Amino acid sequence: MDHDEEVEEPRRRTLRGVLTPARVVVAVVAVAVIATALLVVDSRTVDSAPRGGDARCSEVVDRLPDEVGAQSRDWVIGDGVAAWGDRSLVLRCGVGEPEPTTSLCLTAEGVDWVLDERTLKAEGVSVLTTYGRSPAVEITYDGPREDVGGILVELEEAVARIPQGAKCIGAGDTL
């Protein structure tokens, strides 16, 4: 290198020049807005079932009523999901189909539902899954048990869009 050539030193930037008070305020506000948005989205997310993206689930969710059991429908995020009454009632389409069982099976307006008796006894929450329909639909209801029958009737029109391939049978139905 010749002595005649000048070596150009890189410009040094100090944090003082980059972090002005206005930029700090903008950054803090941006972080707060993003964090709040993520919390709101997370609080509205309902876990989708494995087959929640199935076209039949989309059809069910599109046909669900705005009100069930005098409770308004909630805004929720997830494939094949819906909720009412601040999530006291949650519907998830695309859950696993129940195997033949001795658990209580209810028929409401032609749709068969199997009650998860263990969850009801342990937690006091009614969890019912359609029987004989693929994909299956599950509802979770954390409210008075006497409301369940009416809820199932109100959901029938949408859930019946999934064809029934098998029916619940009782002891009197066997040979």
N, C-alpha and C positions, 0 to 999 in steps of 0.2 A: 504494500500500500504506500502511495506517495504521501509525502507530508503535505503536498499541495491539495490533496483531496480532503475535503471536510467530511468527517463522519457525522451523519445525521443521527442524533439521539431520538429515540421514540418519545413522543409526548407523554408525559405522565398525567394521568387523570387521578384526581383525588376524589374520594367519596363526597367531599364537600361540594364539589361541582356537579356531581351526578345526583346526589340525594338532597334536592332542595325541599323545603317544607311542603310545597305544593305537590311535588311528586310523591312524597311520603304519604300525604293525606289521600291522594288518588289511589295509591297502592293498597292502603289499609281499607278504604271503602270497597275497592274491587274484591279484595279477599273476603271481607264480611258479606258482600252480596253473593259471591260464589258459595261460601259456606252455608249461608241461609238457604239458598236455592237447593243445594244438595240435601240439606236436612228436610226440607219440604218434600222433595221428590222421594227421599227414602221413607218418610212417614206415610206416603201414599202408595208405596209399593206393596203388592201382595205377591207372595211366591207363586209363580206359575207352576202348574202340574207338568210332568214330563211331556205330555201330548197337548199342552195348552195352545199351541200354535196350529192345531188341526183345523181345517176349514169348517168342520162341523161345530167345533167349539166357538169359532167366530160367529157362526150363524145363531147359536144359542145365545151368546152374549148380546148380539144385536137385537134379539127379540125379547130380552128381559124387561120387565116392567120398571118404571121409574120409582114406584113405591111398592113395598112388600110389607105386609103386617103393619101398616100405618107408619112405616119408616121410609124416609127418602133415600134414594140411591146416592152413594158416596162417589166422589171422583177418586179412582184408584188406577194404578199403573200395573200392568202385567198381562200376559197373553192368556186369554180364556178365563179371566177373573172378573168378578163384580162384588160389590159390597153395599150394604144398606145400614142405616142407623149407627154411624160411627164405628163401622165394622163389627157390630154385634151379630150380623148375619153376613157370612162370606161364602160365595160360590166359586168353586174352581172346577173348570172343565178340563178333561184330559188326564184325570187320575187313573191309577190302575183299577181294572175291573175286579170286583170281588169274586172270589171262588165260591162254589156252593158252600153254604154255611148253615148252622143251626141258630144263628143270631136272628133277632126279630126282623121280619120283613114286612113293611107297610106298603099298601098300594093306594095311591092317591091319584084319582082321575086317570087310571090306566098306566101310571108310572110306578114301578116297583123301586123301593128304597130300602137298603139294609142299614139298620141302626148299629153303630159301634157302642155296644153296651158297656165295654170296659171304660171308655173315655167318659161316658155319661156317669158311671158310678164313681170314678176317680176324681173327675174335675167338674162334674155337673154341667158339662157342655154337650149338646146334641150334635153328633157328627153322623150324617147319613150319606150313603153313596148309592147311586142308581145301580140296579141289578139288571143284567141282560142287555146293556147298551154299551156300544163301543164307539168313541171313547166314553168313559164313565164320568159322571158329574158328582161332585161332593159338595155338600153344604155343611157349614159349621155355624151353629146358632148358640149364642150365649145369652139366653133369655128364658122366659117362662116356658116350661115344657108343653103346656096346653096350647101354645101358639104354633107348634110345629106342624100340625095337620093343615092349618090354614095357609101356612107358608108354602108347604108342598103343593097345595092346590094352586096357589098364585104363580108358582114357577112352572107348572105343568105345560103350558102352551109352548114355552121356549124349549124345555128339556125334551119334550116329545118329538122334537125335530130330529133327534138321533133315533134311528130305527131300533126297535127292541128285538133281540135275537133269542132271548130266554126269559122265562118268568119265574117268580118265586113260587114255590109249592109248599103246601102245608101237609101235616100228617094225614089229613083226609084226602089229599090228592094222590097218594101213592096206592099201589095195589097190594 
